């Protein structure tokens, strides 16, 4: 029980930042003497410290608050996307510090060694640049594919041609930090990040839709990720929305949400195949539509209509408090919001519309990195003293 409570206190400090003992007691349902004992133990371990809260605008001494020891503990967070590789050092408390990024050529073959080599180089550089007193306590990776929860194996990456690759052990070996590498699906991790630190804070139930080259999703139910038996749940991009004359999808089906609203569908509808792709290509169409380009406007309306159908289905199924659009879908939502809202208004049960809010990501391009970092911090936050004993042994 004490281990659980230590983890709960550290997690609160990690997620909320400076917080008083009284507030910790209220949030965790513990008495103040227990909170004092727990914060004292975490302080002795070097994980938190107490300091003045700053000016309160009232007479008297400022109250003390508990803060994370951000200068001492950090994780490495990686994002493996179809066309880019990103790495960052994320400290206890959640701040994203130094980062490295490289373009990645789009490929339909298994370039595992190349990807691992770039990421490992980034990771070693970030460790070398960190203060000497700081210690890496975990490594997390956001990956654009189906990840087996039991061991982090990349089972399938439809837009990359990867199947059944032991990505985590390969990266761990190249990094040489003596730490395991934990891998998660990019949309699942982004959903958790938005729920804990972004547009979904305060919502027990939310749906997250992520656009990159394809479309992914994450669903939070009762504060927990809905991930399925093996970790392959909430593949919202492969929900069938247009079964009769739908576009072919990379998964082998047709009429999937990804096929109707993904990058390829938007570029084709706008007559821009062969032009810029990725985020630049999507943003160019949104900007063109705003500036009166009829073809771009028609393409956004078409994609927005299918996206609205998908969102309506999801709201009817899960009754979320928020639907969050991230990645390139955030751009598409901003460009096609009236069409999406019209579909939702026409197709969602009135009682389910009452509270459902449609929002763009608050974390923007950092959502995947923040999610990967939270994955890397998981062991430390679950059992702080045991995790430190293993890391420092």
N, C-alpha and C positions, 0 to 999 in steps of 0.2 A: 504493500500500500504506500509506503514511504517513497519507493522508486516511482510509482505512478504519480504521486503528488509532486515530487521534484520535477518530473517531466512536464507536468501540467503548468507549474509555475514558470519554468524556463520557456515553454511554448508561448505563454501569454506575453512574457517580456519580449520574446523574439518577434511576435506578430504585432504587438501594439506599441513597442518602444517604451519610453519612460512611463512608469505606472507606480502609484503609491501602494503601500502594503494594504491599506484599507480597501482600495479598488480591487486588488488581487483577491482579498478575502471575499468580497462581494461576488466577484465573477466566478470564483471556484467553489463557493459555498463552504469555505473553511474558516475556522476562527483565527483571530489575529495572532495568538500565541503560536499556532501551527505555522502560519505564514512566516512569522519571525524565525522560527527554527529552520524552515525550508530555505528562506533567502540567505540565512547565515551559512548554511551548508553549501549553497551554490556560490556564495561569495568566497568561501574558503577554497573552493575548487577553481576559482578564477573565471567563472562563467558569467557572473553578474557583479555589479557594484552598486552601492547606494550613493546618491549625490543630491545636491539641492535641485529643486524643481525649477529654479529661476524666479523671477519677480512674479508675485501673485497680484500686485496692485493693492495689497492690504498690509497693514502694519504688522510687525512681528517677523520672526524668522521664516524663511521659505521652508515648506515641508520637504521631506526626503522622498525621493522616488527611486525605484529599482530600474537599472538600465543594463542592457546587454554589454558584455565585454567585446565590443566589435573589433577592437584593435588586435585581439588575441586569437580569434577563431574564425575560420572561413571555409568555404567549400569551392570546388571548381564546378561550374555549370557549363554544359555544352548543348548546342542546338545543331542537329543534323537535318537540314532541309534539302529539298531537291536541288536548289541552285545556290546554296550558300552554307558555309560552316562558321559557327560563332562559338566563342569561348569567353567566359568571364569569371572573375573572382568575386564571390558574393559573401559578405561578412555576416556573422551572427547579428540578427536585427533586420536583415533583408536588403541592405543597400548593395546595389550592383556597382562594383568599382571597375578596375581595369578590365578591358576587353580586347579581344582580337577577332577579326573577321576576314574571311576569304571567299571569293566567288568560287562556285563549284560548277563545273560543266555538267549539263544535264546528260544523263547517261542511262542506258538500258542494260548495262552489264554490271557485275558485282565488283566495284572498285574498292573493296574493303581495305586493302593495304594502303591505298592512297588516302582515303578518308581518315583512317586511324593515324597515319603518319602526320597529317596536317594537324589534327586535334591534339595529338600527343606533344607536338612541337609547341602549340599554343599553350597547353597546360604547363609544360616545363617552364616556359617563359613567364607565365603568370606567377608560378611558385617562386621563381628566382627574383621577381620584382617585388614580392611581398616583403613586409618588414621582417627582420630576423626573429622578432619575438612572436610572430604570428604562426599559427599551426593550421594546416589543412586537415579537416576532419571528415571529409567525404567527397565523392565525385558523383554527379548526377547528369544524365543525358536525356534530352528531349529528342525523340526520333520520329520521323515521318513515316510510320508504318505500324503494322500489328506486332505488338511485343508480348511475348509469353511472360506472364507475371511471375511464374515460378523461378525463372532463371535469367530473364532479360534477353532471351534469344529473339532475333529479328525473324519472325515467321514469314512475313510477307510485306513487301514495300512495292505496291503496284506501279507507282510512277517512277521506280528506280530499277526494277528488275531483280531485286534482292529476295531471296528465299532461304530460310533456315541458316542464318549466319550467326556464329558466336561472336557478336560484336563486343560485348562487355569484357570478356577475358582478353581479347586482343588489345583493347584500349588500355586495360589495367596493366597488362604486361609492358606495353610501350611507355606508359607514364612512369612506371617504376617507383611509385609512391608507397607501395605496400598497402594500398587501400582498395577495397572492391569498388567496382563501377556499377551503379544502379541505373537501369534504362527504363524509360516510360514513353508511352505514346504522346506525341506533341499536343494533340487536342485534349487528351485527358489531363495532362499536366497544366495546360493553360486554363482549363476549367477550374482546377483546384486553385491555381494562382489568382484568378479573378474572384473566386469565392472568398479567399482568405485576405487578399490585398487589393482587389480591384473593383470592378463594376458590380460584382455580386456580393460584396460585404453586406451582411445583414439579411441575406436571403437564405433560407434553409433549402430551397429547391431552385435550381436554375438549369438552363440549357445553354451550352456554349457551342457556337459554330465557328470553325476555323477554316479560312481559305488560304491556300498556298497555290500550288499547281492544281492539286485536288481539293477535296473538302473533307474535313474531319469533324468530330464532335466529341463533346464530353457532357455528361449529365450528372448533376449533384442532386441526390434525393435524401432529404432529412439530414443534410450536412455531410453526407458520405458520397464518394464517387461510385457510380453504377458502372462496374467494370466487367461483369460477367464471370463465368466459371474460370476461364483461363486468362482473362485480361483483354479479350477482344470485343467487349461490349461497346455499345453506343457508336458503332460505325455509321453515323448519321448520313455521311456522304453516299452510302450505298442503300439508303432507303429508296424504294421505287416510287417515283412520283408521276412518271409518264410511260406506262407499260405498253401502250399500243404503237406509237410511232416515235418513241424516244431515241435519243442519240446513243450510240454505242459507248460503253464505259470501259476503262482499262481493266476493271475487275472481271470482264467477260459477259456481263449482263447488259441491259439497255434501259434507258429511261431513269437511271439513278439520279439522285439529287446532284451529285458531283458532275455527271455528264451534262446536266441541264443548266447548272449555274457556275461551273468551274471556269478556270481561265480560258480553256480552249473554246468553250461554248460562247463566251463573251467576245473573244477576238474574232471568231468566225461570224457571229451575228453582226459585228460592227464592220466587217470587211477589212480586218487588219491582220489577217494571217500573213506571216512573213515579216511583220514589223516587230517592235519591241515586245518582249514577253515579261512574265513575272510581275512584280509590283509596279514597275515602270509602265508596262503595257496596260495594266488595269487602271492606274491613275490617269494615264493619257486619255482613255476613253471617258472616264468620269469627268475630267476637265473639259473635254471636247463637248460632251453633252451639256454641261453648264454654260458653255459658250455658244450654244445653238446649233451644234452639228446634228443634223436629223438622223443620220445613220447611227451615231453613237447613242442618241436618245432612244431610238427604237431598240437597240441592242440592250441597253440598261433596263428598259421597260420589260422586255421579254424575259431576261434573266431574273429581274425583280419579281415578276409574276410567278415563276417557278419557285423562287426562294420563298415567297409568301405562302405558297401551297405547302411547302415543306415545314415552315414555321408553324402554320396553322395545325398541321398534323401533330407536331410535337407539343404544342400547347394543349391540345385536346387530350393527348396521351398522358402528359406529366404534370399539368397544372403548375408550371413554374412561376415564381415571383418575378423572374427576369430571364430574358433571352439576350445573350451577349454575342455580338458579332466581332470576330477577331481576324487578324491577318488581312488578306485582300477582301474578305467579305465585309470588313468594316468599311472599306472604301465603297464597295458596291451598295451596302446599306445606305450610306450617306447620299449616294447618287440616285437610289431607287426607292427611298423610304415611302413616298406616297403610294406607289404600287404595292409594296409589301404590306403596308398598313391596311390598304383596301382589301387585300386577300384575307388578312387576319380578321378584319371586321365582318367579312362575308361568310367566313367558314368556321370560326371558333365559337364554341358555345358561349352565350352571353355571360354566364357566371364565371367562366374561366378567363374572360377578357378583363374582368373587373380589376385584377391586380397585376396581370402580366405586363411588364415593362420591357420594351425593346431598346437596347442600348448598344453602343459600340464599346470596345475594350478600353478600360482605363489604363491598362499597362502597355498597350500598343505593341510595339515590336519586342518588348521585354517580357511578354507573357510566357513564352516558352522557356526563356532563361530563368525567370523567377520560379516557374514550376519545377524545372530541373534542379534548381538550388534547394527547394523545399524537399524534394526527393532525397537529395544528398544529406540534408540535415535530419532526416527522419530518425535515424538510430540515436543520434545525440539527444534529440528532443524526447524520445520515448523513454530512455534510461540514461540520463546524463552521466552519472558517475561510472557506471559500467562501461559506457562507450569511451569515456576518457581513459579509463584503465587500459582498455584494449588498444587505443590509439597511441598512448604514450609508453606502452610496455616495451 
